[in-house]
Amino acid sequence: MSATVEIFGAGLAGCEAAWQIARQGISVRLYEMKPQKYTPAHHSPTFAELVCSNSLRSDSTANAVGLLKEEMRRAGSLIMEAADATRVPAGSALAVDRVLFSKYITDRIRSTPNIEVVEAERADVSPDTVTVIATGPLTSEPMADYISETLGCGKLHFFDAAAPIVDFSSINMEVAYFASRYDKGDADYINCPMTEEQYNAFYQALISAEEAELKDFDRESQKSLKVFEGCMPVEVMARRGYDTLRYGPLKPVGLIDPRVGKESFAVVQLRKENCEGTMFNLVGFQTHLTFPEQRRVFRMIPGLENAEFLRYGVMHRNTYLNSPDLLSPTYAMRTRPDVFFAGQMTGVEGYVESAGSGLVAGLNAARRAKGEGEAIFPEETMLGAMAAYVSRGGVGAFAPMNANFGIIPPLGYRVRGGKAAKNEKLSERALETLANFLTDI
C-alpha cells in the first residue's frame, strides 16, 4: 500500500480531508483540475470555492449546523479555521467573505510541506493507493463514468441553484432598511418591504418568468429534473402556492418597516457577501431564471428598482451516490475499503456538512494508510450522525440530508424548556462524547 494518500478535488471536502491526513503525518497528493478545466458553476482558480450562498448558517449550538461547526472546530478543522478568520457580520449566522475564505484555505494547503498539489484532472484510482474522491456535485463526466462503471457505484442527479448578488450602492436605502428579525443581534440584513399590491405584482411576474435552458448538462438528467428542498429555486417555491414565499424567505414576521411603524405584507432580505459590505446577496433567491428575467423581475422588489447585479443566479447539476448501498460510516466503500468518498456526492447537503464528511473521511484515510483500525464517530455527535445516515439512509429512497437533530439518537429523558432546551442538551452530550472519542483515537 502506498504511503501517500491521493485526493481528487480541492473543494471544501477535499481540502478538509487533505488537512486531516497531513496532520497525521501522512503525505498527500491533491489533484485539482482547475485552472485547466472548470465546471459550469466555478470561476476562481482558488480552492474551496463557494458557489451558492456565502453563509455557513447558524453559529448557535442550539442549532444542528451550529453544533456541527463546533464539533469540527474541536476536531481541528481547516474549513472552520478559515471561516472564523474571514467572517462577515450576519447576525447569529456565520457568513464569510468568499474570496478571502478561499484564499485562506488555498494558502494553507499549498504551504503545508506534506501536501503536493497537482493541477490535473483524474479519472481513475491508482492501484494499492488509499484514495479520497471529493470531486463534488459537479463531478466531470470522465470521473463520473469511472465511479459509476468501474467502481460500480451508479449515480443519481439533482439540481442546485445559486442566488444573485447586487451592488450595495445601487440599493435604494430610502425604501430598504437595515434590521434583524425581532432586533435579535446586530442589524446586518437589508430588508426590502412589500405591500400586498407590490407582492401580488411580483408574485405574478415571478411564476410566469422565463427559465434558462440547461445547456451544459446531460439531457437525460434534465428530463427527470429533481429539485432538492434545501436549495430550491425561488420561482419553483413560488409556484407551490401564493403564500409559500411569505412563510419562507419573504417572511415579514419580526421586521418593522421604520417608515410606517409596522410589519409589511412581505419582506425580501439581503445579506452581506463580503467584509467591505459592497456586495449583498438575495437571501433564499436561488434561481434558474434567464438573466434578463432576473433583472426585470427582481427589480420589482422595492429598494431594488435600480439594482446593479454583480452576479446573476445560476442553476447547475449535482451528482450524488446511493450511499447506503455503497459506503460505511467512515465514508469508505464497503467493497473497496481503501477508496473513500467525501462531500455532497455522498449525500450530505451543505457547505459545513460537506467539509464535515471530508474531516471524517480524511481521518480514516490516514488511519488506513498507517495500518490502523477505522475510527467511527459516535452517533451522538453530529459528525457521527451524518456518517450513520449516509451509510444507512432513512425511510424510502435515499436523498441528500442537511445536519439536523432528527438524525441524532434521543436523550432518553424529558427536558423542560421546549425545543431549544432539548437541543442544548443534545449538543452538550455531543460535545462531551466527541471529547472522549478524540481522546481515545
C-alpha positions in Angstrom: 0.0 0.0 0.0 1.4 3.4 -1.0 2.3 5.7 1.9 0.8 8.7 0.0 -2.9 9.3 0.1 -4.4 10.6 -3.2 -7.3 13.1 -3.1 -9.4 14.1 -6.1 -10.9 17.5 -5.8 -9.8 20.6 -3.8 -13.3 21.7 -2.7 -14.4 22.0 0.9 -14.4 18.3 1.5 -11.2 17.6 -0.4 -9.3 20.3 1.4 -10.5 19.3 4.8 -9.6 15.7 4.1 -6.1 16.7 2.9 -5.6 18.8 6.0 -6.7 16.0 8.4 -4.4 13.4 6.6 -1.4 15.8 6.6 -2.0 16.4 10.3 -1.5 12.7 10.9 2.0 12.9 9.2 0.9 11.2 6.0 1.8 12.6 2.6 -1.0 13.8 0.4 -1.2 14.2 -3.4 -4.1 16.5 -4.0 -5.4 16.6 -7.6 -7.5 19.6 -8.8 -8.5 20.2 -12.4 -8.7 24.0 -12.0 -7.4 26.2 -13.6 -7.1 23.9 -16.6 -10.8 23.0 -16.5 -13.8 24.5 -14.8 -17.3 23.3 -14.0 -20.2 25.5 -15.2 -20.5 26.8 -11.6 -16.9 27.5 -10.8 -14.9 30.6 -11.8 -12.0 31.1 -9.4 -8.7 29.1 -9.5 -8.6 29.0 -5.7 -9.6 26.0 -3.6 -12.9 25.6 -1.6 -14.7 28.0 -3.8 -18.2 28.8 -2.5 -20.7 28.9 -5.5 -24.0 29.3 -3.7 -24.5 31.4 -0.5 -21.6 32.8 1.5 -23.4 31.8 4.7 -22.4 28.7 6.8 -25.7 29.2 8.6 -26.3 29.4 12.4 -23.4 29.5 14.8 -25.5 28.5 17.9 -25.1 25.1 19.3 -28.9 25.0 19.8 -28.9 24.7 16.0 -27.8 21.4 14.4 -25.3 23.0 12.0 -24.0 25.2 14.8 -23.2 22.1 16.7 -21.6 20.6 13.7 -19.3 23.6 13.3 -18.3 23.5 17.0 -17.5 19.8 16.7 -15.4 20.5 13.6 -13.5 23.3 15.4 -12.7 20.9 18.3 -11.5 18.3 15.8 -9.0 20.7 14.2 -10.9 21.6 11.1 -9.2 23.8 8.5 -12.5 24.9 7.0 -13.7 26.2 10.3 -10.4 27.9 11.0 -10.7 29.7 7.6 -14.4 30.6 8.2 -13.7 32.1 11.6 -10.8 34.1 10.2 -12.8 35.6 7.3 -16.3 36.0 8.7 -18.5 39.0 7.9 -21.4 40.3 10.0 -24.5 38.3 9.6 -26.4 38.4 12.9 -26.4 35.0 14.6 -25.2 33.2 11.4 -21.6 32.6 10.3 -21.1 34.1 6.9 -17.7 34.6 5.2 -16.0 36.8 2.6 -15.9 34.1 0.0 -12.8 35.5 -1.8 -10.8 35.7 1.5 -12.1 32.4 2.6 -11.0 30.5 -0.5 -7.6 32.3 -0.5 -7.0 31.4 3.2 -7.6 27.7 2.5 -5.6 27.7 -0.7 -2.6 29.3 1.0 -2.8 26.9 4.0 -3.0 23.8 1.7 -0.2 25.0 -0.7 2.1 25.9 2.2 1.8 22.6 4.0 5.0 20.6 3.4 3.5 17.1 3.0 0.7 18.2 0.7 1.6 18.1 -3.0 -0.9 19.9 -5.3 -1.3 18.5 -8.8 -3.2 20.7 -11.3 -4.7 17.9 -13.3 -8.0 16.0 -13.8 -8.1 12.4 -12.6 -10.5 9.8 -13.9 -9.2 6.6 -12.2 -7.9 5.3 -8.9 -4.2 4.3 -8.6 -3.7 0.7 -7.6 -2.8 0.0 -4.0 -3.3 3.6 -3.0 -5.6 5.0 -0.4 -7.8 7.5 -2.2 -10.4 10.1 -1.3 -12.8 11.0 -4.1 -14.1 14.5 -3.3 -14.9 15.7 -6.9 -18.1 17.4 -5.8 -21.6 17.7 -7.1 -20.4 18.7 -10.5 -18.0 15.8 -11.0 -16.6 15.8 -14.5 -18.1 13.2 -16.9 -14.9 11.1 -17.2 -14.7 10.8 -13.4 -18.4 10.2 -13.1 -18.3 7.4 -15.6 -15.4 5.8 -13.7 -17.3 6.0 -10.4 -20.4 4.6 -12.0 -19.0 1.9 -14.2 -15.5 0.8 -12.9 -16.2 1.3 -9.2 -19.8 0.1 -9.7 -21.4 2.9 -7.7 -24.1 4.1 -10.1 -25.1 7.7 -9.8 -28.1 10.0 -9.2 -28.7 13.6 -10.1 -30.4 16.6 -8.6 -30.2 20.3 -9.5 -28.9 23.1 -7.3 -29.3 26.9 -7.7 -27.3 30.0 -6.7 -28.7 33.4 -5.6 -27.9 36.7 -7.4 -25.6 39.3 -5.8 -26.2 43.1 -6.1 -24.0 46.1 -5.6 -24.9 47.8 -2.3 -24.5 51.3 -3.8 -27.4 50.5 -6.2 -29.9 49.6 -3.4 -32.4 52.4 -2.6 -31.9 52.8 1.1 -34.7 55.3 1.3 -37.0 52.3 0.9 -34.9 49.4 2.2 -33.6 49.4 5.8 -31.1 47.6 8.0 -32.6 45.4 10.7 -32.5 42.0 12.3 -35.6 40.0 12.9 -37.1 40.9 16.4 -34.0 43.1 16.8 -32.1 39.9 17.6 -28.4 40.5 17.1 -26.9 43.3 15.0 -28.8 44.8 12.2 -26.8 43.0 9.5 -29.6 42.4 7.0 -31.0 44.8 4.4 -34.8 44.5 4.3 -36.9 45.3 1.3 -40.6 45.7 2.4 -43.5 44.9 0.2 -47.2 46.0 0.3 -49.8 43.5 -0.7 -50.2 45.2 -4.1 -46.4 45.1 -4.7 -46.2 41.4 -3.6 -49.1 40.5 -6.0 -47.4 42.1 -8.9 -44.0 40.5 -8.0 -45.6 37.1 -7.5 -47.3 37.0 -10.8 -44.2 38.1 -12.6 -42.1 35.5 -10.8 -44.2 32.5 -11.5 -44.6 33.4 -15.2 -40.9 34.4 -15.8 -38.8 32.6 -18.4 -36.4 30.0 -17.2 -32.9 29.4 -18.6 -32.1 26.4 -20.8 -29.8 23.8 -19.2 -27.2 23.9 -21.9 -24.2 22.3 -20.2 -25.7 19.3 -18.5 -26.8 16.0 -19.8 -30.3 15.9 -21.4 -31.4 12.7 -19.7 -31.0 14.4 -16.3 -32.9 17.4 -17.5 -35.9 15.2 -18.4 -36.0 13.8 -14.9 -35.3 17.1 -13.1 -35.2 16.8 -9.3 -35.0 19.9 -7.1 -33.6 19.4 -3.6 -35.7 21.2 -1.0 -32.7 22.8 0.7 -31.7 24.9 -2.3 -34.9 25.3 -4.3 -35.2 28.0 -7.0 -37.4 30.8 -5.7 -39.7 30.6 -8.8 -40.3 26.8 -8.1 -41.1 27.6 -4.5 -43.5 30.4 -5.5 -45.4 28.0 -7.8 -46.2 25.9 -4.8 -48.7 28.5 -3.7 -49.4 32.2 -3.2 -48.3 32.3 0.5 -45.3 29.9 0.2 -42.7 32.7 -0.1 -44.5 34.7 2.7 -44.0 31.7 5.0 -40.4 31.2 3.7 -37.7 33.6 2.5 -40.1 36.6 2.3 -41.5 36.1 5.8 -42.2 39.6 7.3 -42.7 38.5 10.9 -40.5 40.4 13.4 -39.4 43.1 10.9 -40.9 46.6 11.4 -40.7 49.0 8.5 -39.5 52.2 10.1 -41.4 54.3 7.5 -44.8 53.1 8.7 -44.0 51.5 12.1 -45.5 48.1 11.3 -44.8 44.8 9.6 -45.0 44.7 5.8 -47.0 42.2 3.8 -43.7 40.5 2.7 -40.0 41.3 3.1 -37.1 40.4 0.9 -33.8 40.2 2.9 -30.3 40.7 1.6 -27.1 39.6 3.4 -23.5 40.8 3.2 -21.4 39.0 0.6 -18.0 40.5 1.6 -16.3 42.1 4.5 -16.5 45.6 3.0 -20.2 45.4 2.6 -20.1 46.4 -1.0 -22.0 43.3 -2.2 -25.2 41.8 -0.9 -26.9 38.5 -1.9 -30.7 38.0 -2.0 -31.4 35.5 0.8 -33.4 32.5 -0.5 -33.4 33.7 -4.1 -31.5 30.8 -5.7 -32.9 30.8 -9.2 -33.0 29.3 -12.7 -34.5 32.3 -14.5 -32.8 33.8 -17.5 -30.5 36.8 -16.8 -32.8 39.3 -18.4 -35.8 37.9 -16.5 -33.8 38.1 -13.2 -33.1 41.8 -13.9 -36.7 42.5 -14.8 -38.5 40.6 -12.0 -36.1 41.2 -9.2 -36.0 44.9 -9.9 -39.7 44.9 -9.0 -38.7 44.4 -5.4 -39.0 47.7 -3.5 -35.5 49.2 -3.0 -34.0 47.2 -5.9 -35.6 49.2 -8.7 -32.1 50.2 -10.0 -30.1 47.3 -8.6 -26.9 46.5 -10.3 -26.4 42.7 -10.5 -22.8 41.7 -9.9 -23.7 38.1 -10.4 -26.9 36.5 -11.6 -28.3 33.4 -10.2 -27.4 30.1 -12.0 -28.6 26.5 -11.8 -26.3 23.6 -12.1 -26.3 19.8 -11.9 -25.3 18.0 -8.8 -24.4 14.3 -8.6 -24.6 12.1 -5.5 -24.3 8.4 -4.8 -26.9 5.9 -3.4 -24.6 5.8 -0.4 -26.4 3.3 1.9 -25.7 0.6 -0.7 -22.1 1.6 -1.0 -20.4 3.4 1.9 -19.5 2.6 5.5 -19.8 5.1 8.4 -16.2 6.2 7.6 -17.3 7.1 4.1 -15.2 4.2 2.7 -16.6 1.9 0.1 -17.6 -1.4 1.5 -16.2 -3.3 -1.4 -13.1 -1.1 -1.7 -12.2 0.0 1.8 -9.1 1.9 0.5 -11.4 4.2 -1.5 -13.2 6.9 0.4 -15.8 9.4 -0.8 -16.4 12.9 0.7 -18.6 15.9 0.1 -22.0 16.4 -1.4 -21.7 13.4 -3.6 -22.1 11.2 -0.5 -25.5 12.6 0.2 -24.6 15.2 2.8 -26.0 18.6 1.9 -24.5 21.9 2.6 -21.1 23.6 2.9 -20.4 22.6 6.5 -21.8 19.1 6.1 -19.5 18.6 3.1 -16.5 19.7 5.0 -17.5 17.5 7.9 -17.6 14.4 5.7 -14.1 15.4 4.5 -12.9 15.5 8.1 -14.2 12.0 8.9 -13.1 10.5 5.6 -9.6 12.2 5.9 -9.0 11.0 9.4 -10.0 7.4 8.4 -8.0 7.5 5.2 -4.9 8.5 7.2 -5.5 5.6 9.6 -6.0 3.2 6.7 -2.6 4.4 5.3 -1.0 3.8 8.6 -2.5 0.3 9.0 -4.7 1.4 11.9 -8.3 0.4 12.5 -11.2 2.6 11.5 -12.5 5.4 13.7 -16.3 5.5 13.6 -17.6 8.8 15.1 -20.3 8.2 17.7 -23.8 8.7 16.5 -24.4 11.0 19.5 -22.2 13.6 17.7 -23.4 15.4 14.6 -20.4 14.2 12.6 -21.2 10.6 13.5 -24.9 11.0 13.0 -24.3 12.3 9.4 -22.0 9.4 8.7 -24.5 7.0 10.0 -27.3 8.5 7.9 -25.2 8.3 4.8 -24.3 4.7 5.4 -27.8 3.6 6.4 -30.2 6.1 4.8 -33.7 6.8 6.1 -37.2 5.8 5.2 -37.8 5.4 1.5 -35.5 6.4 -1.3 -32.1 7.9 -0.3 -32.0 11.7 -0.6 -29.4 14.4 0.5 -29.7 15.5 4.1 -28.6 18.6 6.0 -27.4 18.3 9.6 -30.4 18.1 11.9 -31.1 16.9 15.4 -33.6 14.4 14.0 -30.7 12.1 12.9 -29.2 12.1 16.4 -30.3 9.4 19.0 -32.7 10.9 21.5 -31.6 11.7 25.1 -33.9 9.1 26.6 -35.4 11.6 29.1 -37.7 14.6 29.0 -36.2 18.1 29.1 -38.1 21.1 30.4 -38.0 24.4 28.4 -39.0 23.3 25.0 -37.1 22.5 21.8 -34.2 24.9 22.3 -33.5 23.5 25.8 -33.6 19.9 24.4 -31.3 20.8 21.6 -28.8 22.4 24.0 -28.8 19.1 26.0 -28.2 17.2 22.8 -25.3 19.5 22.0 -23.8 19.2 25.5 -23.9 15.4 25.2 -22.5 15.5 21.6 -19.5 17.7 22.6 -18.8 15.6 25.7 -19.0 12.4 23.7 -16.7 13.9 21.0 -14.1 14.9 23.5 -13.9 11.4 24.8 -13.8 10.0 21.3 -11.0 12.2 20.2 -9.0 11.4 23.3 -9.3 7.7 22.6 -8.3 7.6 19.0 
